[in-house]
Each structure stands twice: as C-alpha cells, then as structure tokens.
Amino acid sequence: MAERQGAESRRHLPADAKVVKQTKDEIRFTVGKGKAKAAVKSLRTQFREAGWKEDVASVTGMSGVVSVSKEGGPSATITYTDTGFLPTELSVSAMRADLEAAESKKWKEEVQPELLCCLVISR
C-alpha cells in the first residue's frame, strides 16, 4: 500500500477487529482467538510497504512486540497477547503521531471492501 500524500496515512485493522479503547496515541482492539499473530503480520507488511523501518520485532504464537519508525518522524509499537483462553488483545501506540480508528466506506471500497476499519496516523 503506497503512502498517501500529506501528513496522514492509513493502516488497516483486521476485518474482525473490535476497538476496545482509543486515545490519540494508542488504540487497543481485539480479534478472534488465535488470530493476533496474523493481524500483526498484516500490520507489519503495511508499515513496511509504506516505507516504515522495522526497528524491533519479537513475534511468537502467544505474544509479541514490533516497533516501526519513519526517519525523523513518527514511530509506532504494536504489542499483543494471544493465550488461546483469555481475550486476544492488540495495542498500537504511537509517538510523534496521532492515531484514530476510522471507518470509511469510500476507503473500504477503493482499497479492500472487506475491511471494517483502518488506523489513521497523522502528525
């Protein structure tokens, strides 16, 4: 996915993501049991394709953390736990950027209709 012009870019959350908490610098959401690692893989790919550098990554079936950054700009950290018996929760937090979970019918139709929401990163 190419980076959009301007100070805003979007990363897609999984289709079954349910946002449980949102602030300007963190979004916590849940996905189905056993799906966290795949969700993080998707987010990693989207960040990488948009020119973000992966600084740290430790990803296992049950938990993980990934940190990405843009040179001289914002950074984001993705963390998750997926024990198989507790709710599966992921968190995306940002520094030098604001986060927003947004639904956009136009965006979904243009990019991938099955996506329910996306992550908007702005400075």
Number of C-alpha atoms within 10 A of each C-alpha: 13 12 16 10 7 8 10 14 18 23 20 23 22 23 14 16 21 17 17 12 12 16 12 15 16 21 20 20 21 22 20 15 15 17 17 27 19 12 19 23 12 16 20 21 13 18 23 16 13 17 15 21 16 17 13 12 15 10 15 13 15 14 17 18 18 20 20 21 20 15 10 7 11 17 19 23 19 21 20 25 22 23 15 13 8 9 14 20 23 25 20 22 20 21 16 13 19 18 24 18 24 15 15 13 12 10 15 16 11 9 11 11 12 11 19 18 24 21 19 17 21 17 13
